[in-house]
C-alpha cells in the first residue's frame, strides 16, 4: 500500500511504474504509469479504496 507522498512522486520520476493490488488472494495489476500518464486497467467499481485515496485523489 502506498503510504507517503514521496511514493506518489516516485511514480512520475521513473519511465514506467506498475501498481498492483495484493490485498486479496490473487495479486492484480490495476494501473500503470508510462512517461507520467496514468492508465487504469480495471473497471472503476473494482478499484481498491487505497488506490483512490492515495493515488487518484493525489493527482
C-alpha positions in Angstrom: 0.0 0.0 0.0 1.2 3.5 -0.8 1.7 5.4 2.4 3.7 8.5 1.7 3.6 11.5 -0.8 7.2 10.5 -1.8 5.8 7.3 -3.3 3.4 9.2 -5.4 6.2 11.5 -6.7 8.3 8.4 -7.4 5.8 7.1 -10.0 6.3 10.2 -12.1 10.1 10.1 -11.9 10.5 6.7 -13.5 9.7 5.9 -17.1 7.3 3.1 -16.1 5.5 2.2 -12.9 3.1 -0.7 -12.3 0.6 -0.6 -9.5 -0.7 -3.9 -8.1 -3.4 -4.6 -5.5 -2.3 -7.5 -3.4 -5.0 -7.1 -0.7 -6.8 -10.2 -2.0 -5.6 -13.8 -2.5 -4.5 -13.0 -6.1 -2.4 -10.0 -7.0 -3.9 -7.8 -9.7 -2.3 -5.2 -11.9 -4.7 -2.3 -11.5 -2.8 0.6 -13.2 0.4 1.6 -14.9 2.1 4.9 -15.4 4.2 5.3 -18.5 6.0 8.6 -19.0 3.8 10.3 -16.4 0.5 9.1 -17.9 -1.7 7.1 -15.6 -3.7 4.3 -17.2 -6.2 2.5 -15.0 -6.6 -1.1 -16.1 -9.6 -2.3 -14.2 -13.2 -1.0 -14.0 -13.8 1.8 -11.6 -16.0 -0.3 -9.3 -13.1 -2.8 -8.8 -10.6 -0.1 -7.7 -9.5 -0.6 -4.1 -10.1 2.3 -1.8 -6.4 2.7 -1.0 -5.7 3.4 -4.7 -8.4 6.0 -5.0 -7.3 7.7 -1.7 -3.6 7.6 -2.2 -3.2 7.7 -6.0 -6.2 9.1 -7.8 -7.0 11.8 -5.3 -3.4 12.9 -5.1 -3.1 13.6 -8.9 
